[in-house]
Amino acid sequence: MAVDVASWHEDASVSADQLRLMKLAMDEAERARGSTGDNPWVGSVIADAEGRIVARGHTQGPGEDHAEIGALREAVAKGVVLSEATLYSTLEPCSFHGRTPACSRVIVDHRPKLVVVGMRDPHPRVDGEGIRIMRAAGVDVVEGILEAEIRMQLGRWVFEHHLHEPVRRAMALLDAHGPTSVVAEIAAIYAVGEEAAERAVREAESHRAARS
Ligand SMILES: [Zn+2]
């Protein structure tokens, strides 16, 4: 997917380095697409103080390393000083111990200088909790970097496993301006086909009908 980093947005608080490195994390994520089972295809890179990549990782199969753990493993093996390093992850690090330990807690154990997150994990058990765990432990976190692009990259996974997110978004669009163009908007936001988008919009419409 082409991302025009230079023209992404005007927010001065987001550095060009953060956009460049998150784009490289997205490239890393792309290497995992199709081989992660029901896990999302996530990419992670670790950069030193000068913005040079010193480690990278992407999600492995179910029960194996998530992207951030792969990157941390490489960084530790290379003797990287993590207290001066920034960890990038396209998706929010997970917050609960499932088939693997919670990435947010493993990151806290390694104490990088900064964690930069692309998109929040729509999993109802995460949805901001991974970020909260890291911040509560004193690790600085920046979120929302290339979020719209990452939502497109992960759109098919979101539709398959967390349809509630596009449904919620469709409901908000229906509330805002009625049904015109909502299917096309949802299809564009998640980079999915109109058929999938229609499924989310139909569900949103039935939720709205039940609400009124
Ligand atoms: Zn994880």
Residues whose N, C-alpha, C, O or C-beta is under 5 A from the ligand:
A	BS01	ZN	H66 P93 C94 P101 C103
